[in-house]
Amino acid sequence: MTPPVQLPQFDLRSERRRRQVRHLIDCGERCVLEALIAVDNGQPLDLVLLEFERLHPDAYKLTSKVIRGST
């Protein structure tokens, strides 16, 4: 069994959290919506931000354009 992920201490104004949120917004509205849904379903915000931090913003924007048919 893997040990639980250690989350950073909650600090709304931390530079890391601001950077993660800016990155999430740069990924586009779909990512923001998915993050909000995950938090609404009970996932900790810090864990959700960590997961989305790995995404490259351009990849999600390109996927969004393909789905909308505006390539």
C-alpha positions, 0 to 999 in steps of 0.5 A: 500500500502506498503512503498518502501524498503529503500536501503542502500546508494550506496557504491561499496566498502562497506563490506556489498556489498562485503559480499553479492556478495561473497555469490551470487558467492558461490550460483553458476553460475545460481544465478549470471546469474539470478542476472545479468538478474534482474539488466539488467531488471532494478531492483536495484542492492542493492535490487537484492543482498538483495533477493539473500542474503537469499538463502543457497548456498548448496541448489542452488548447489544441484538443479543445480546438479539435473538439470544436472543429476550429482547427 
